[in-house]
Amino acid sequence: AVGKLIPGVPRWKAEGVVTWRPADRLSLTAAARYASRVWGALDHSDIYPDTYQGFDHYFVVDLKALWRVNDHFDAAIGVDNLNNDRYFLFHPFAQRAVTASLHWRL
């Protein structure tokens, strides 16, 4: 195991989020996550990443728009995994998904 990476710890991992507010009631957010291949075995003998106990690398981009209609009502729409990356960390993660929400508060 000399010279090998610690199991469960990627060599590279990064996240970034940016939010832009072009108007008082509108916010646009973009987020990105990246992680390099993760080994599960101390000697790196697990060479098949897309299986149970397999860990693959990934790069995922998410987008979200939030519009505050008034002080009591919000509407949002978003796209998770915009780039439709197929990756596996114990199990397959969801590919591209579109979400929408309405939120009302007193």
Secondary structure, DSSP 8 states (H G I E B T S, - for coil): -TT---TT--S-EEEEEEEEEEETTEEEEEEEEEE----SSTT------SSTT-B--EEEEEEEEEEE-SSSEEEEEEEESTT----BBSSB----EEEEEEEE--
